[in-house]
Amino acid sequence: MTITHYIYNNTESDTENLSNGIHLPLFCLVHSANTTLSLSFCKTKKKYREKRRPTMAGEEPLSETQGVALTEHVRINGVEYEATLEANGDLRWRSAEVIAGEKRLSLDKEVLGIELRGTILIVRSFVEEIKEASCLGTGKREVRRVRRDYVFELETEEQGMIWGERLSACIGSLGRPKRLFIIVNPFGGKQCGRKIFANEVKPLLDAANILYTMQETNFQLHAQEIAGSLDFRKFDGIVCVSGDGVLVEVVNGLLQREDWNKAIKVPLGIIPAGSGNGMAKSLLDSGGEPCSISNAVFSVIRGNRRALDVASVVQGETKFFSVLMLTWGLIADIDIESEKYRWMGSARFDFYSLLRIMNLRKYNGNAQFVPAPGYESVGVPLTQVEKSNQYNDPNLSSERKTGNDKTLQSKGYQGPSVSYEESHWRSIEGPFVYVWLNNVPWCSQDVMPAPEAKFSDGYLDAVIVRDCPRSVLLSLMLKMGDGTYVNSPYVTYLKVKAFELVPGQRVGNPKKGGIVDVDGEVIARGDENFSLHNGDVKQKQKQYLMSYGPSIQIAVDQGLATIFSPR
């Protein structure tokens, strides 16, 4: 089918719609089934013919730039091909001498950006490469992404401008970020954040023509301070080159602002540069991508977004916002006490897990929760009177009694409302080996505590272990790589909308408490406070955000934040 169109000189409004400064020239274009693409200049009206598909029933009529497939004889990396540029920006080409073996390049899934130099069009890509790894005859295939440039040599500058304008417009329609604010933690993990940014993050951003402002963190909670004052209107996203801790700081900084409801909608990104990297692993795994720095950067560049639940952790007037997990008991002990072995990287968790199981601790306490549909049989029910009496007990600390008072803060996000009277609460009594609340499936690159967790389902996935032999516990830890440990009869696994933890003292040692760990940071600790004289307890507890002993309440706000994701 041959269709003729007339194009006039670009008006000012037309020029504004052409991205990256590539403008449609004044020319005639003729394309029919029996001819290759040819160009000739017109003095007044610009006339061309192009091959187009007919409009299907129910579709909007095609504009002059939609539904057009452009085909040229070009040289790509020095070899002659017949190349086609699809209407959606995808590229395909094949040699005239070879019938089979057509090559394709997906604009959305593989192209970073383009550069036009007259008749030379450089397409910068990030493509999958399959590497055969013959290990003891297994013949495993390793798939990874590599940077590759395709240099298209067109016959004339006009042809180059047409292809460049098409590709640029298609990239612009994908909703990719154009300017990012990047926070680099040079102290996380193996202290390679600065090197990771320079060698792996920056080159991909440059190839994608993304502008960025980079700032390093200099002290704990620096990222929270940055996010609290950042003019986010200048950026299309905030990206953390760090472990999970800096991402959590950014979320807390955004939610403590007066304009938190707008600030929290800024898309967040995470590039794994820490010890655990649970959020990056969870995001990439959800898209079927291996957890790597380059894959994480590419997911930010592509600009796909998903909603992310945010949990409010509350005790009295104190609030903390979590996006990853809360742990108490064995898991918290491993996470925090293994800090002395940080130089080992992620291997420190495996090493200290063995040490801690050999000398297993149990903790008294109580866990109360509002179960998700389908989990109503877990635990024992609490009547509305019992819950109300617990909440209003005059013998409880002032922190617990005011834990859900929305008048406590004059600005910032106050957290989701949890009604003690209307919710159907249930309870599990200790002692506990551990309690583990998860917002995403992975807590590190090789540990999946919550295989059923979803990013924005409005629930936390709770894992509770009480009585469990050491030998069984060790086998459960070894099965955390694929999440199958949750099938054990010693593991209670459920989804909850709200949770209340009353952490108690260690069994057999009432002067020792435990650790409450939220997203890798200690928010309450009892193992040191109770060994001190009463006069020193309050002074010691000031080191931590919350007190150990009074209840800690956790509630979920569904899809509050937004995060870059592979899909």
C-alpha positions in Angstrom: 0.0 0.0 0.0 1.3 3.5 -1.0 0.1 6.6 0.9 1.0 10.1 0.0 1.4 12.9 2.7 2.2 16.6 2.5 4.6 18.1 5.0 5.1 21.8 5.4 7.9 23.7 7.1 8.1 22.9 10.8 6.2 25.4 12.9 7.4 26.5 16.3 4.9 24.1 18.0 6.2 21.3 15.7 9.7 21.9 16.7 8.9 21.8 20.4 7.6 18.2 19.9 10.8 17.0 18.5 13.0 15.7 21.3 16.8 16.1 21.8 17.1 18.8 19.2 16.7 16.5 16.2 14.4 18.2 13.6 12.6 16.8 10.6 14.3 18.3 7.5 12.5 19.9 4.5 12.4 17.0 2.0 10.3 14.6 0.0 10.2 11.0 1.1 9.0 8.3 -1.3 8.5 4.7 0.0 6.5 2.0 -1.8 6.5 -1.7 -2.0 8.8 -1.7 -5.1 11.3 1.0 -4.1 13.8 1.6 -1.3 13.6 4.8 0.7 14.6 7.8 -1.4 14.8 11.5 -0.5 14.5 14.7 -2.6 14.1 18.2 -1.5 10.9 20.2 -2.3 10.7 23.9 -2.6 7.3 24.4 -1.1 5.1 21.5 0.0 7.0 18.5 1.2 5.6 15.3 -0.3 6.4 11.7 0.5 5.0 8.2 0.3 5.4 5.7 3.0 4.4 2.1 3.7 1.8 2.1 6.5 -0.5 -0.5 8.0 -4.3 0.2 7.8 -6.1 1.4 10.9 -7.7 -1.5 12.8 -11.3 -1.4 14.1 -11.5 0.5 17.4 -8.1 2.1 17.0 -7.4 5.8 16.9 -6.5 7.1 13.4 -2.8 7.0 12.7 -0.9 10.2 12.8 1.8 11.1 10.2 4.5 9.7 12.5 2.7 6.5 13.7 2.5 3.1 12.1 5.4 3.8 9.8 8.2 1.2 9.3 11.3 2.7 7.7 13.7 0.5 5.7 17.1 1.4 4.5 20.3 -0.2 3.1 22.9 0.8 5.7 26.2 -0.3 7.1 26.1 -1.4 10.7 29.5 -1.7 12.4 31.1 -1.7 8.9 28.9 -4.5 7.5 26.1 -3.9 4.9 22.6 -4.8 5.9 19.0 -4.1 5.1 17.7 -2.4 8.3 14.2 -1.6 9.4 13.2 0.9 12.0 9.7 0.0 13.4 7.1 2.5 14.5 7.8 1.7 18.2 11.5 2.3 17.7 12.6 -1.4 17.6 15.4 -2.2 15.1 15.9 -5.3 13.0 18.4 -6.0 10.3 19.7 -8.8 8.1 22.3 -9.3 5.4 21.1 -9.4 1.8 23.2 -12.5 1.3 21.9 -14.4 4.3 18.2 -15.5 4.3 18.1 -16.5 8.0 19.7 -14.9 11.0 17.8 -11.6 11.4 19.0 -9.5 14.3 16.7 -7.5 16.5 17.2 -4.7 19.1 14.3 -3.8 21.4 14.2 -0.1 22.2 12.5 -0.6 25.6 14.4 -3.6 26.8 17.9 -3.1 25.3 18.5 0.4 24.1 20.1 3.0 26.5 20.3 6.0 24.2 21.4 7.3 20.8 23.8 9.8 19.3 23.5 11.4 15.8 26.6 12.7 14.0 25.5 13.6 10.5 25.1 10.3 8.6 26.3 8.3 11.6 23.7 7.1 14.1 25.1 5.4 17.2 22.7 3.2 19.1 24.0 2.5 22.6 22.6 -0.7 24.0 22.7 -3.0 27.0 22.1 -6.5 25.6 22.0 -10.0 27.0 25.0 -12.2 26.2 24.9 -16.0 26.7 28.1 -17.5 28.0 28.6 -21.2 27.9 30.1 -22.3 31.2 31.2 -25.9 31.1 31.8 -26.9 34.7 32.5 -30.6 35.2 30.4 -31.3 32.1 27.3 -29.6 33.4 27.1 -27.3 30.4 25.5 -24.5 32.3 24.6 -21.3 30.4 25.3 -17.9 32.1 23.2 -15.0 30.9 24.4 -11.5 31.6 24.1 -8.0 30.1 26.9 -6.2 28.3 27.4 -2.8 26.8 27.4 -2.7 23.0 27.3 0.1 20.5 25.8 -0.3 17.0 27.0 2.3 14.5 24.5 2.8 11.7 26.0 4.5 8.6 23.1 6.0 6.5 23.5 7.4 3.0 22.5 11.0 3.7 22.2 13.4 6.7 18.4 13.6 6.0 18.0 9.9 6.5 20.0 10.1 9.7 17.8 12.9 11.0 14.6 10.9 10.2 15.9 7.8 12.0 17.3 9.8 14.9 14.1 11.8 15.3 12.1 8.6 15.3 14.3 6.9 17.9 14.5 10.0 20.1 10.7 10.4 20.1 10.1 6.7 20.9 12.6 6.9 23.8 10.9 10.0 25.1 7.5 8.2 25.0 8.8 5.5 27.4 8.6 7.7 30.5 12.3 7.3 31.3 13.9 9.6 33.9 15.8 12.5 32.5 17.5 13.8 35.6 18.3 11.9 38.8 19.5 12.8 42.3 22.0 10.1 43.4 23.1 9.4 46.9 26.3 7.4 47.3 27.2 5.8 50.6 31.0 5.3 50.5 31.1 3.4 53.8 28.5 0.6 53.2 29.3 -3.0 52.6 33.0 -3.3 51.6 33.2 0.5 51.3 33.1 0.4 47.5 30.2 2.8 46.9 32.4 5.5 45.3 34.1 3.0 43.0 30.8 1.4 42.1 29.3 4.7 41.1 32.3 5.7 39.0 32.9 2.4 37.2 29.5 0.9 36.8 26.7 3.5 37.4 28.0 6.6 35.8 28.9 5.0 32.4 25.4 3.6 31.9 23.8 6.9 32.9 26.0 8.7 30.5 25.2 6.3 27.7 21.5 6.8 28.4 21.9 10.7 28.3 20.6 11.0 31.8 21.6 14.0 33.8 22.4 13.6 37.5 23.5 15.3 40.7 25.5 13.1 43.0 26.1 13.5 46.7 28.0 11.3 49.1 26.8 10.6 52.7 29.2 11.6 55.4 27.6 10.3 58.6 24.7 8.2 59.8 21.2 9.7 58.9 22.9 12.0 56.4 20.7 10.6 53.6 17.6 11.3 55.8 18.7 14.9 56.2 19.3 15.3 52.4 15.9 13.8 51.5 14.3 16.1 54.1 15.4 19.3 52.4 15.9 18.2 48.7 14.0 20.2 46.1 12.6 17.0 44.5 10.8 19.0 41.8 14.1 19.2 39.9 14.5 15.5 39.6 12.7 12.4 38.2 13.9 10.1 40.9 16.2 9.6 43.9 18.7 6.7 43.5 20.7 5.2 46.4 24.1 3.6 45.6 24.2 1.8 48.9 22.8 -1.0 51.0 19.2 -1.0 52.2 20.0 1.4 55.1 20.3 4.6 53.0 17.1 3.8 51.1 15.3 3.6 54.5 16.8 6.9 55.5 15.6 8.5 52.3 12.0 7.2 52.9 12.1 8.6 56.5 13.4 11.9 55.3 10.7 12.3 52.7 7.9 11.3 55.1 9.0 13.8 57.8 8.5 16.7 55.4 5.5 19.0 55.5 4.9 18.2 51.8 5.4 14.4 52.4 2.4 13.5 50.4 4.1 14.8 47.2 7.6 14.0 48.2 6.9 10.3 48.8 5.7 9.9 45.2 9.1 10.7 43.8 10.4 7.3 42.4 13.2 5.8 44.4 15.9 3.5 43.1 18.4 1.2 44.7 21.8 0.1 43.4 23.2 -2.8 45.5 26.4 -1.6 47.2 25.9 -2.9 50.8 26.1 -6.1 52.7 22.5 -7.3 52.4 20.9 -5.6 49.4 17.5 -7.2 50.1 15.5 -4.6 48.3 17.6 -4.7 45.1 17.5 -8.5 45.1 13.7 -8.5 45.6 13.1 -6.0 42.8 15.4 -7.7 40.2 14.2 -11.2 41.1 10.6 -10.1 40.5 11.6 -9.2 37.0 13.5 -12.4 36.4 16.9 -10.5 36.4 20.0 -11.6 38.3 20.9 -9.3 41.1 23.8 -7.2 39.8 24.8 -3.6 39.9 24.4 -3.1 36.1 21.0 -4.7 36.0 19.8 -2.4 38.9 21.1 0.6 37.0 19.3 -0.4 33.8 16.1 -0.9 35.7 16.3 2.7 36.8 17.2 3.9 33.3 14.2 2.1 31.8 11.9 4.0 34.2 9.4 1.2 35.1 7.8 1.9 38.4 5.8 0.0 41.0 4.1 0.9 44.3 5.8 -0.1 47.5 4.1 -0.6 50.9 5.6 1.4 53.9 5.3 0.2 57.5 5.0 2.6 60.4 6.9 1.5 63.5 5.5 3.4 66.5 6.2 3.6 70.2 4.7 6.6 72.0 5.8 9.8 70.3 8.5 8.0 68.3 7.9 6.9 64.7 10.1 5.1 62.2 9.2 4.1 58.7 10.3 0.7 57.3 10.3 -0.7 53.8 12.2 -4.0 54.4 11.8 -5.9 57.7 11.6 -5.9 61.5 13.3 -8.7 63.4 13.6 -9.7 67.1 15.3 -12.7 68.5 17.7 -14.9 66.7 17.6 -13.1 63.3 18.2 -9.7 64.9 21.0 -11.1 67.0 22.7 -12.4 63.8 22.1 -9.2 61.8 23.4 -6.8 64.5 26.0 -8.8 66.5 27.7 -9.9 63.3 28.7 -6.3 62.6 32.1 -7.1 64.1 32.7 -9.3 61.0 31.6 -6.8 58.4 34.9 -7.2 56.6 33.6 -10.6 55.5 30.8 -9.1 53.4 27.6 -11.1 53.2 29.4 -14.2 54.4 29.3 -12.8 57.9 25.7 -13.7 58.2 26.3 -17.4 57.5 29.3 -17.5 59.9 27.5 -15.9 62.8 24.3 -17.9 62.3 26.2 -21.0 63.1 27.7 -19.5 66.2 24.4 -18.2 67.4 22.5 -21.5 66.9 25.2 -23.4 68.8 24.4 -21.1 71.8 20.7 -20.6 71.2 18.7 -18.0 73.0 15.0 -17.7 73.6 13.0 -14.7 74.6 9.8 -14.2 76.6 7.3 -11.8 75.1 4.0 -11.5 73.3 3.0 -11.0 69.6 -0.5 -9.6 68.7 -1.7 -9.1 65.1 -4.5 -8.4 62.7 -4.3 -11.3 60.3 -5.0 -11.1 56.5 -7.9 -13.1 55.1 -7.1 -16.7 55.1 -4.9 -16.6 58.3 -7.7 -16.0 60.9 -7.0 -19.4 62.6 -3.4 -18.5 63.6 -3.0 -17.7 67.3 -5.8 -17.2 69.8 -8.4 -14.4 69.5 -8.4 -11.3 71.6 -11.8 -9.8 72.4 -12.3 -6.1 71.8 -12.5 -5.6 75.6 -9.2 -7.3 76.1 -7.4 -5.2 73.4 -9.0 -2.0 74.6 -8.0 -2.7 78.2 -4.4 -3.5 77.2 -4.2 -0.3 75.3 -5.7 1.9 78.1 -4.0 0.1 81.0 -2.8 2.9 83.4 0.1 0.8 84.5 1.6 0.9 81.0 4.2 3.4 80.1 3.2 6.7 78.5 4.9 5.7 75.3 2.5 2.8 74.8 -0.6 4.7 75.7 0.0 7.4 73.2 1.4 5.2 70.5 -1.5 5.8 68.1 -2.1 9.5 68.9 -2.1 11.5 65.6 -1.5 14.8 67.3 2.0 13.9 68.4 3.8 15.5 65.4 3.1 18.9 63.9 4.3 17.9 60.5 5.1 14.9 58.4 3.3 11.6 57.7 1.4 10.4 60.8 1.1 6.7 59.7 -2.0 4.6 58.9 -4.8 4.6 61.3 -5.3 1.3 63.2 -8.6 0.9 65.1 -8.2 -1.2 68.2 -12.0 -1.4 68.6 -12.9 -2.5 65.1 -9.9 -4.8 64.2 -10.0 -8.5 64.9 -6.8 -9.1 66.9 -5.2 -12.4 67.7 -2.2 -13.3 69.9 0.7 -15.7 70.2 2.5 -16.0 73.5 6.3 -16.7 73.9 8.9 -17.7 74.5 10.2 -17.1 71.0 13.3 -18.1 69.0 12.5 -15.2 66.7 9.8 -13.0 65.2 10.4 -11.7 61.7 8.2 -9.3 59.7 8.9 -8.8 56.0 7.8 -6.3 53.4 9.6 -7.9 50.4 10.6 -11.5 49.7 14.4 -11.2 50.1 16.3 -9.7 53.1 19.7 -10.2 51.4 21.0 -11.5 48.1 20.9 -15.1 49.3 18.2 -15.3 52.0 14.5 -15.4 51.1 12.5 -15.2 54.4 9.1 -14.3 52.9 8.5 -16.2 49.6 4.9 -15.0 49.5 5.6 -11.3 50.1 4.3 -8.7 47.6 5.5 -5.1 47.2 2.2 -3.5 47.5 -0.4 -5.9 48.9 -0.9 -4.0 52.1 0.4 -6.7 54.3 3.6 -7.7 56.1 4.6 -11.4 56.0 5.3 -12.6 59.6 7.5 -15.5 60.4 7.4 -16.8 64.0 9.5 -19.6 65.5 9.0 -20.7 69.1 10.2 -24.2 70.1 12.6 -25.7 67.7 15.5 -28.1 68.1 19.0 -26.8 67.2 19.5 -29.4 64.5 16.2 -28.5 62.9 16.8 -24.8 63.2 20.2 -25.2 61.4 18.5 -27.1 58.5 15.8 -24.3 58.3 18.6 -21.7 58.0 20.1 -23.7 55.2 16.7 -23.7 53.3 16.3 -19.9 53.5 17.9 -19.5 50.1 14.7 -20.6 48.3 12.1 -19.9 51.0 11.1 -23.6 51.5 11.9 -23.4 55.2 8.5 -21.9 55.8 6.9 -25.3 55.1 8.3 -26.7 58.4 5.8 -27.4 61.2 8.1 -25.4 63.5 7.5 -22.2 61.4 4.4 -20.1 61.7 4.0 -18.1 58.5 1.2 -15.6 58.0 0.3 -12.2 56.5 -0.7 -9.4 58.8 -2.2 -5.9 58.4 -1.0 -4.7 61.8 1.3 -6.1 64.5 2.2 -5.4 68.1 5.3 -6.7 69.6 6.0 -6.8 73.4 9.6 -7.9 73.6 10.6 -9.6 76.9 13.7 -10.8 78.6 15.9 -13.8 77.7 14.8 -17.1 79.1 17.0 -18.2 81.9 18.5 -14.7 82.3 15.9 -12.1 83.2 18.5 -9.3 83.3 19.2 -9.7 79.6 16.9 -8.5 76.9 17.2 -8.8 73.1 17.5 -6.6 70.0 14.7 -5.1 67.9 16.1 -4.5 64.5 14.3 -2.5 61.7 15.9 -2.6 58.3 19.3 -3.3 59.7 19.3 -0.6 62.4 18.8 -1.2 66.1 15.7 0.7 67.4 15.6 -0.9 70.8 18.0 -3.0 72.8 17.6 -4.7 76.2 20.7 -6.8 76.6 22.7 -3.9 77.9 20.2 -1.7 79.7 19.1 -4.3 82.2 22.6 -5.0 83.4 23.0 -1.4 84.6 21.8 0.3 87.7 18.4 2.0 87.6 19.9 5.4 87.5 21.8 4.7 84.3 19.1 2.9 82.4 17.4 6.0 80.9 20.7 7.5 79.9 21.7 4.3 78.2 18.4 4.0 76.3 18.9 7.4 74.7 21.3 5.7 72.3 18.3 3.9 70.7 15.2 5.2 69.0 12.8 3.3 71.2 12.7 1.6 74.6 13.0 -2.1 75.1 10.0 -3.6 76.9 7.0 -1.4 76.1 5.0 -2.5 73.1 6.1 -1.6 69.5 3.2 -1.2 67.0 3.6 -1.8 63.3 1.0 -1.0 60.7 1.1 -1.0 56.9 0.1 1.8 54.4 -0.5 0.1 51.1 1.5 1.4 48.1 2.6 4.6 49.8 5.9 4.9 48.1 7.1 4.4 44.5 10.2 2.5 43.4 12.0 1.8 40.1 11.5 -1.8 39.1 12.5 -4.0 36.1 8.8 -4.5 35.4 
